Amino acid sequence: MMKYVQNLGRSLMLPVAVLPAAAILMGIGYWIDPDGWGAGNAVAAFLIKSGGSIIDNIPILFAVGVALGMSKDKDGSSALSGLVAYLVVTTLLSTNTVAMLKGIEVEAVDLAFGKIGNAFVGILSGIVAASCYNRFSKVKLPDALAFFSGKRLVPIMTAVAMIVLSAVLFFVWPVVFSGLVNFGEAISKLGAAGAGIYGFFNRLLIPTGLHHALNSVFWFDVAGIDDIGKFWDSTGVKGVTGMYQAGFFPVMMFGLPAAGLAMYHTAKSKNKKQVAALFMAAGFAAFFTGVTEPLEFAFMFAAPALYIVHALLTGISLFIAATFQWTAGFGFSAGLVDFVLSSRLPLANQPYMLLVQGLVFAVIYYTVFRFLIVKFNFKTPGRGEDLEEQASESLASASNDKFATMATTIYEGLGGSENVVSIDNCITRLRIEVKDMNAVDQNKIKSTGVPGINIVGEQNIQVIVGTQVQFVADEMHKLHQ
């Protein structure tokens, strides 16, 4: 089950990674014409509408991305099937179709069916499409129907499966929707405290990948909150819309880089040079793009207590920002790029105060992390077992081909071709399936300077590499051929 959830989380990264394009287009458009939203400038209108074409179709992106990501060999027919699945369910359960099926007026249809084109249904469509691809892509039909064999059969079976699922959702979706709305309303009624609670659980769920499910309730239009969509198209309330985003900026841009500095300062002297490279790169990624996994996984499992502190501080940050109604938004994550792009949007409210808050949180993170690391002797990077000198020397001598060298060392540490079953990756992590976890040499893997290792099952291990993970994964695929 955990492996399945991890695969779902990885698959969601593909469509989520498209959102920065919308942020850039809409942000520049609003920057050009912040008052008229393009009414006074054709270029601004073009950019805003272009960005909106992405934001407004997030469910479709999820359906296609999840279907592709969770199919066993990432074939394009799985992505097509994801689109087919989404079109079938959203057409059969549209307000007009439901009114026709029930023989009632459109106005009398349950409001849930007016929200059927949402992120949850998009993800569900992708899952069904991927399952159909994995089940039917190799099926051979009789000669008379041979044209529809294999991958051509997948969209057809996906459509059939979604017809059945639509019949189930006809009765279930109103109940599920009302439950999601009640959950969202319960949190939203708590105001700033609710934002703080959300922030805390958002970070706690990062290791499992389940934070995506939580995010979909608050960030997208699953339960009517749609914090990201309403912030960027300015249909929300100033000082309120963005409360589930704003508090992340002080943490990701300032807090976590400061925590990295504390871990560097508390590392053993002989290891500081090596961990400096890690924390400089990870800290810059967090500050500039909001990608925090390289930093978080550096201490998440080495010092779980520190990670809980980090989750608490994140919750406090969201609570403070929501209390004072300081708001900014993001299309991808809470880094400098999104902060700059969103700061001129109509619903951005005193966003500069988030920078002031960020400076305060940098001091808090640094002080708390340094105190706890020294007090309890947490084995953060540079404080644990010494890295293998021989592997480190080999890395230094092969700087011209560092990704190939890193991949080779990691592959050998995983047990090589005799132990590695499959290799995959998401935006920052290698996701490896092995035959025997006992054959994995974690020290050898860590000798490459990776931020961390996460064992998620008896046969599944993640190696946290960072935003350049794709290059390492490509080299490992060559070794695994």
Phi, psi and omega per residue, in radians:
M1 nan -0.773 -3.129
M2 -1.077 -0.695 3.122
K3 -1.088 -0.695 -3.132
Y4 -1.115 -0.768 3.127
V5 -1.109 -0.710 3.116
Q6 -1.092 -0.715 3.116
N7 -1.120 -0.674 3.100
L8 -1.117 -0.768 3.113
G9 -1.064 -0.726 3.105
R10 -1.121 -0.738 -3.111
S11 -1.124 -0.599 3.140
L12 -1.183 -0.360 -3.133
M13 -1.151 -0.503 -3.134
L14 -1.116 -0.955 3.108
P15 -1.207 -0.599 3.135
V16 -1.096 -0.588 -3.129
A17 -1.162 -0.253 3.113
V18 -1.363 -0.414 -3.027
L19 -1.040 -0.577 3.100
P20 -1.010 -0.528 3.104
A21 -1.071 -0.749 3.101
A22 -1.137 -0.705 -3.135
A23 -1.085 -0.746 -3.129
I24 -1.152 -0.823 -3.116
L25 -1.103 -0.872 -3.100
M26 -1.223 -0.662 -3.130
G27 -1.098 -0.779 3.118
I28 -1.165 -0.684 3.117
G29 -1.062 -0.810 3.120
Y30 -1.199 -0.558 3.113
W31 -1.106 -0.680 3.123
I32 -1.225 -0.754 -3.069
D33 -2.374 1.258 -3.056
P34 -1.185 -0.385 -3.106
D35 -1.630 -0.723 -3.057
G36 -1.614 -0.108 -3.133
W37 0.943 0.598 3.132
G38 1.752 -0.191 -3.130
A39 -1.137 -0.474 -3.111
G40 -1.843 0.089 -3.106
N41 -2.684 2.100 -3.075
A42 -1.141 -0.657 3.138
V43 -1.123 -0.766 3.121
A44 -1.082 -0.745 3.129
A45 -1.068 -0.739 3.136
F46 -1.067 -0.792 -3.115
L47 -1.184 -0.758 -3.114
I48 -1.113 -0.788 3.138
K49 -1.187 -0.578 3.093
S50 -1.131 -0.787 3.094
G51 -1.130 -0.680 3.127
G52 -1.102 -0.504 3.119
S53 -1.094 -0.449 3.103
I54 -1.500 -0.886 -3.115
I55 -1.029 -0.717 -3.074
D56 -1.264 -0.242 -3.092
N57 -2.062 0.501 3.103
I58 -0.947 -0.749 3.129
P59 -1.011 -0.682 3.122
I60 -1.166 -0.713 3.096
L61 -1.042 -0.725 3.119
F62 -1.128 -0.748 -3.126
A63 -1.065 -0.812 -3.122
V64 -1.225 -0.789 -3.092
G65 -1.147 -0.762 3.135
V66 -1.172 -0.726 3.122
A67 -1.045 -0.762 3.135
L68 -1.202 -0.792 -3.058
G69 -1.183 -0.547 -3.077
M70 -1.701 -0.032 3.043
S71 -1.333 2.628 -2.955
K72 -1.213 -0.523 3.115
D73 -2.209 0.390 2.971
K74 0.907 0.803 -3.125
D75 -1.538 2.605 -3.104
G76 -1.073 -0.471 -3.137
S77 -1.152 -0.442 3.078
S78 -1.212 -0.669 3.100
A79 -1.143 -0.734 3.075
L80 -1.047 -0.710 3.132
S81 -1.131 -0.610 3.081
G82 -1.083 -0.725 3.090
L83 -1.137 -0.755 3.109
V84 -1.027 -0.797 -3.126
A85 -1.030 -0.784 -3.108
Y86 -1.156 -0.728 -3.138
L87 -1.131 -0.677 -3.133
V88 -1.124 -0.901 -3.050
V89 -1.203 -0.688 -3.109
T90 -1.285 -0.423 3.071
T91 -1.385 -0.805 -3.116
L92 -1.166 -0.508 -3.108
L93 -1.920 0.352 3.049
S94 -1.221 2.819 -3.101
T95 -1.017 -0.771 -3.113
N96 -1.131 -0.739 -3.130
T97 -1.172 -0.733 3.125
V98 -1.105 -0.696 3.101
A99 -1.079 -0.700 3.113
M100 -1.148 -0.761 -3.122
L101 -1.138 -0.645 -3.109
K102 -1.549 -0.212 -3.115
G103 1.184 0.680 -3.111
I104 -2.220 2.990 3.089
E105 -1.271 2.649 -3.134
V106 -1.019 -0.660 -3.110
E107 -1.121 -0.376 -3.084
A108 -1.584 -0.068 -3.120
V109 -1.231 2.474 3.109
D110 -0.956 2.387 -3.109
L111 -1.046 -0.399 -3.128
A112 -1.018 -0.633 -3.090
F113 -1.291 -0.326 3.035
G114 -1.293 -0.230 -3.134
K115 -2.012 0.416 -3.080
I116 -1.231 -0.441 3.115
G117 -1.511 1.197 -3.064
N118 -2.152 3.074 -3.071
A119 -1.085 -0.685 -3.131
F120 -1.058 -0.835 3.131
V121 -1.162 -0.598 3.064
G122 -1.080 -0.801 3.113
I123 -1.109 -0.763 3.131
L124 -1.073 -0.709 3.114
S125 -1.094 -0.730 3.108
G126 -1.106 -0.705 3.137
I127 -1.113 -0.787 3.127
V128 -1.093 -0.777 -3.126
A129 -1.091 -0.748 3.126
A130 -1.121 -0.699 3.127
S131 -1.107 -0.723 3.113
C132 -1.160 -0.675 3.109
Y133 -1.102 -0.828 -3.123
N134 -1.113 -0.471 -3.098
R135 -1.564 -0.656 -2.944
F136 -1.986 -0.071 -3.038
S137 -1.177 -0.281 3.141
K138 -1.926 0.081 -3.078
V139 -1.266 2.336 3.110
K140 -1.895 2.130 3.136
L141 -1.583 2.907 3.070
P142 -0.992 2.781 -3.045
D143 -0.939 -0.656 -3.106
A144 -1.107 -0.440 -3.126
L145 -2.032 0.314 -3.010
A146 -1.037 -0.502 -3.132
F147 -1.035 -0.527 -3.080
F148 -1.650 0.221 -3.129
S149 -1.306 2.876 3.014
G150 1.059 -2.264 -3.022
K151 -1.181 -0.447 3.083
R152 -1.208 -0.401 -3.135
L153 -1.331 -0.423 -3.012
V154 -1.062 -0.905 3.128
P155 -1.050 -0.596 3.138
I156 -1.137 -0.850 -3.133
M157 -1.187 -0.549 3.084
T158 -1.124 -0.748 3.115
A159 -1.065 -0.743 3.119
V160 -1.099 -0.782 -3.139
A161 -1.092 -0.670 -3.123
M162 -1.278 -0.468 3.031
I163 -1.113 -0.779 3.106
V164 -1.121 -0.791 -3.124
L165 -1.131 -0.623 3.104
S166 -1.101 -0.651 3.092
A167 -1.103 -0.666 3.100
V168 -1.203 -0.791 -3.114
L169 -1.154 -0.418 3.098
F170 -0.955 -0.616 3.128
F171 -1.727 -0.578 -3.026
V172 -1.476 -0.651 -3.009
W173 -1.014 -0.758 3.109
P174 -1.012 -0.632 3.132
V175 -1.227 -0.802 3.119
V176 -1.076 -0.780 -3.109
F177 -1.071 -0.785 -3.140
S178 -1.121 -0.608 3.089
G179 -1.149 -0.744 3.097
L180 -1.130 -0.722 3.124
V181 -1.115 -0.753 3.134
N182 -1.104 -0.700 3.105
F183 -1.119 -0.841 3.129
G184 -1.081 -0.732 3.139
E185 -1.163 -0.636 3.132
A186 -1.096 -0.721 3.111
I187 -1.259 -0.769 -3.094
S188 -1.139 -0.534 3.109
K189 -1.215 -0.329 3.096
L190 -1.394 -0.106 3.090
G191 1.086 -2.245 -3.089
A192 -1.088 -0.634 3.121
A193 -1.108 -0.677 3.101
G194 -1.114 -0.699 3.088
A195 -1.091 -0.681 3.113
G196 -1.134 -0.742 3.110
I197 -1.087 -0.753 3.100
Y198 -1.048 -0.808 -3.133
G199 -1.041 -0.703 3.137
F200 -1.095 -0.866 -3.097
F201 -1.281 -0.471 3.060
N202 -1.006 -0.797 -3.133
R203 -1.289 -0.682 -3.118
L204 -1.070 -0.534 -3.071
L205 -1.526 -0.089 -3.136
I206 -0.931 -0.793 -3.088
P207 -1.066 -0.504 -3.088
T208 -1.618 -0.292 -3.058
G209 1.471 -0.058 -3.114
L210 -1.309 -0.114 3.108
H211 -1.101 -0.398 3.116
H212 -1.122 -0.684 3.118
A213 -1.131 -0.751 3.113
L214 -1.124 -0.755 -3.133
N215 -1.066 -0.655 -3.072
S216 -1.087 -0.515 3.128
V217 -1.207 -0.713 -3.031
F218 -1.677 -0.591 -3.055
W219 -1.528 -0.558 -3.059
F220 -2.009 3.050 -3.005
D221 -1.534 1.059 3.054
V222 -1.613 -0.782 -3.101
A223 -2.030 0.297 3.090
G224 1.562 -0.084 -3.131
I225 -1.350 -0.954 3.031
D226 0.824 0.940 -3.011
D227 -1.078 -0.674 3.136
I228 -1.267 -0.881 -3.104
G229 -1.042 -0.825 -3.114
K230 -1.184 -0.558 3.130
F231 -1.181 -0.767 -3.042
W232 -1.362 -0.526 3.097
D233 -1.707 0.092 3.015
S234 1.042 0.702 3.086
T235 -1.816 0.100 -3.121
G236 -1.689 -2.699 -3.107
V237 -2.008 2.200 -3.110
K238 -1.085 2.301 -3.126
G239 1.568 -0.239 3.133
V240 -1.994 -0.961 3.087
T241 -1.122 2.221 -3.047
G242 1.873 -0.065 -3.096
M243 -1.194 -0.345 3.106
Y244 -1.656 0.189 3.095
Q245 -2.173 -0.761 -2.935
A246 -0.972 -0.751 -3.064
G247 -1.155 -0.215 3.106
F248 -1.342 -0.460 -3.107
F249 -1.049 -0.840 3.116
P250 -1.054 -0.557 -3.111
V251 -1.341 -0.874 -3.028
M252 -1.320 -0.640 -3.109
M253 -1.441 -0.509 -3.025
F254 -2.196 -0.847 -3.034
G255 -1.080 -0.940 -3.099
L256 -1.169 -0.733 3.033
P257 -1.018 -0.635 3.095
A258 -1.173 -0.637 3.072
A259 -1.113 -0.689 3.068
G260 -1.072 -0.682 3.096
L261 -1.119 -0.698 3.105
A262 -1.107 -0.707 3.126
M263 -1.190 -0.605 3.074
Y264 -1.150 -0.791 -3.105
H265 -1.167 -0.439 -3.126
T266 -1.682 0.002 3.105
A267 -1.261 2.768 3.074
K268 -1.105 2.522 -3.058
S269 -0.961 -0.735 -3.085
K270 -1.223 -0.267 -3.124
N271 -1.812 -0.084 -3.009
K272 -1.099 -0.674 -3.115
K273 -1.071 -0.698 -3.104
Q274 -1.272 -0.767 -3.114
V275 -1.296 -0.362 3.108
A276 -1.050 -0.765 3.138
A277 -1.074 -0.711 3.133
L278 -1.083 -0.911 -3.035
F279 -1.296 -0.493 3.068
M280 -1.161 -0.798 -3.131
A281 -1.182 -0.788 -3.123
A282 -1.173 -0.680 3.131
G283 -1.151 -0.705 3.111
F284 -1.141 -0.719 3.122
A285 -1.063 -0.748 3.130
A286 -1.119 -0.786 -3.098
F287 -1.195 -0.806 -2.993
F288 -1.438 -0.735 -3.048
T289 -1.955 -0.320 -3.071
G290 1.482 0.120 3.064
V291 -1.415 1.924 -2.988
T292 -1.895 -0.126 -3.050
E293 -1.016 -0.711 3.116
P294 -1.007 -0.650 3.109
L295 -1.326 -0.788 -3.068
E296 -1.138 -0.724 -3.127
F297 -1.292 -0.202 3.082
A298 -1.188 -0.454 -3.125
F299 -2.271 -0.070 -3.065
M300 -0.985 -0.787 -3.101
F301 -1.791 -0.387 3.071
A302 -1.233 -0.579 -3.126
A303 -2.543 1.380 -3.101
P304 -0.980 -0.584 3.131
A305 -1.066 -0.656 3.100
L306 -1.124 -0.638 -3.120
Y307 -1.207 -0.633 3.073
I308 -1.122 -0.704 3.068
V309 -1.057 -0.755 3.111
H310 -1.044 -0.760 3.123
A311 -1.105 -0.714 3.112
L312 -1.111 -0.768 3.137
L313 -1.130 -0.612 3.083
T314 -1.117 -0.772 3.095
G315 -1.054 -0.727 3.114
I316 -1.110 -0.693 3.135
S317 -1.089 -0.794 3.106
L318 -1.128 -0.643 3.121
F319 -1.106 -0.795 -3.123
I320 -1.121 -0.851 -3.120
A321 -1.062 -0.709 3.139
A322 -1.221 -0.634 -3.141
T323 -1.084 -0.767 -3.118
F324 -1.589 0.020 3.100
Q325 1.031 0.673 2.999
W326 -1.522 2.115 -3.058
T327 -2.288 2.515 2.970
A328 -2.647 2.879 -3.084
G329 -2.357 3.009 3.127
F330 -2.504 2.666 3.047
G331 -1.715 -0.367 -3.141
F332 -2.203 -1.080 3.122
S333 -2.786 2.988 -2.967
A334 -1.497 1.137 3.081
G335 -1.933 -3.100 -3.079
L336 -1.055 -0.692 -3.106
V337 -1.011 -0.910 -3.127
D338 -1.192 -0.567 3.123
F339 -1.095 -0.806 -3.131
V340 -1.133 -0.776 -3.098
L341 -1.154 -0.598 -3.069
S342 -1.547 -0.234 -3.004
S343 -1.163 -0.354 3.139
R344 -1.750 0.040 3.132
L345 -1.225 2.652 -3.080
P346 -0.994 -0.580 -3.080
L347 -1.589 -0.009 3.052
A348 -1.211 2.174 -3.054
N349 -2.135 1.924 -3.117
Q350 0.834 0.873 -3.080
P351 -1.082 -0.457 3.138
Y352 -1.077 -0.426 3.123
M353 -1.198 -0.405 3.063
L354 -1.184 -0.527 3.062
L355 -1.217 -0.707 3.075
V356 -1.093 -0.799 3.087
Q357 -1.052 -0.671 -3.141
G358 -1.086 -0.719 3.113
L359 -1.097 -0.694 3.093
V360 -1.134 -0.733 -3.130
F361 -1.211 -0.508 3.055
A362 -1.068 -0.751 3.100
V363 -1.133 -0.760 -3.129
I364 -1.101 -0.860 -3.128
Y365 -1.034 -0.826 -3.107
Y366 -1.083 -0.817 -3.091
T367 -1.135 -0.835 -3.100
V368 -1.162 -0.807 -3.118
F369 -1.116 -0.796 -3.116
R370 -1.110 -0.732 3.140
F371 -1.101 -0.832 -3.085
L372 -1.187 -0.677 3.132
I373 -1.076 -0.802 -3.134
V374 -1.260 -0.746 -3.082
K375 -1.086 -0.789 -3.047
F376 -1.868 0.114 3.078
N377 0.927 0.830 3.105
F378 -1.142 2.431 -3.075
K379 -1.541 1.080 3.060
T380 -1.262 2.909 -3.091
P381 -0.880 2.275 -3.128
G382 1.616 -0.113 -3.140
R383 -2.000 -0.174 -3.118
G384 -1.579 -2.548 3.140
E385 -1.130 2.525 3.123
D386 -1.103 2.523 3.121
L387 -1.330 2.697 -3.113
E388 -1.183 2.043 -3.051
E389 -1.139 -0.665 -3.092
Q390 -1.087 -0.753 3.134
A391 -1.163 -0.657 3.130
S392 -1.111 -0.703 3.127
E393 -1.146 -0.662 -3.136
S394 -1.169 -0.606 3.093
L395 -1.137 -0.753 -3.110
A396 -1.134 -0.656 -3.086
S397 -1.338 -0.184 -3.107
A398 -2.107 0.737 -3.062
S399 -1.092 -0.457 -3.127
N400 -1.244 -0.291 3.141
D401 -2.400 0.946 -2.990
K402 -1.146 -0.595 -3.113
F403 -1.224 -0.679 3.102
A404 -1.148 -0.699 3.136
T405 -1.160 -0.770 3.117
M406 -1.084 -0.772 -3.136
A407 -1.066 -0.728 -3.141
T408 -1.089 -0.793 -3.130
T409 -1.134 -0.766 3.125
I410 -1.111 -0.748 -3.122
Y411 -1.084 -0.758 3.097
E412 -1.133 -0.677 3.124
G413 -1.145 -0.474 3.115
L414 -1.405 -0.133 3.127
G415 1.855 0.079 3.078
G416 1.201 -2.887 -3.062
S417 -1.100 -0.424 -3.130
E418 -1.286 -0.342 -3.065
N419 -2.046 -0.460 -3.091
V420 -1.421 2.188 3.140
V421 -1.653 -0.842 -3.118
S422 -2.595 2.692 -3.129
I423 -2.244 2.253 3.090
D424 -2.513 3.004 3.102
N425 -2.696 2.710 2.990
C426 -1.974 -2.589 -3.027
I427 -1.274 -0.456 -3.122
T428 -2.367 -0.155 -2.986
R429 -2.156 2.539 2.882
L430 -1.479 2.336 3.121
R431 -2.034 1.906 -2.995
I432 -2.033 2.394 2.987
E433 -1.862 2.220 -3.116
V434 -2.114 2.811 3.108
K435 -1.369 -0.760 -3.053
D436 -2.362 1.981 -3.125
M437 -1.154 -0.433 3.138
N438 -1.199 -0.337 3.137
A439 -1.475 -0.062 -3.126
V440 -1.458 2.254 3.109
D441 -1.780 1.651 -3.059
Q442 -1.136 -0.622 3.136
N443 -1.092 -0.669 3.130
K444 -1.172 -0.697 3.107
I445 -1.119 -0.758 -3.126
K446 -1.167 -0.375 -3.131
S447 -1.137 -0.285 3.106
T448 -1.374 -0.147 3.139
G449 1.552 0.270 3.117
V450 -1.149 2.596 -3.093
P451 -1.110 -0.535 -3.102
G452 -3.104 3.003 3.116
I453 -2.278 2.410 -3.116
N454 -2.254 1.982 3.088
I455 -1.583 2.042 -3.031
V456 -1.923 0.141 3.108
G457 3.080 -3.107 -3.116
E458 -1.166 -0.429 -3.086
Q459 -2.268 0.171 -3.083
N460 -2.183 2.271 -3.107
I461 -2.389 2.475 3.082
Q462 -1.973 2.413 3.055
V463 -2.022 2.037 -3.097
I464 -1.426 1.985 -3.083
V465 -1.837 -0.774 -3.063
G466 2.136 -2.967 -3.023
T467 -1.205 -0.181 3.108
Q468 -1.736 0.378 -3.060
V469 -1.067 -0.537 -3.094
Q470 -1.026 -0.675 -3.112
F471 -1.185 -0.667 3.105
V472 -1.190 -0.734 3.138
A473 -1.086 -0.715 3.128
D474 -1.061 -0.721 3.135
E475 -1.190 -0.636 3.135
M476 -1.203 -0.587 3.079
H477 -1.098 -0.622 3.092
K478 -1.106 -0.694 -3.138
L479 -1.226 -0.487 -3.026
H480 -1.571 -0.065 -3.107
Q481 -1.172 nan nan
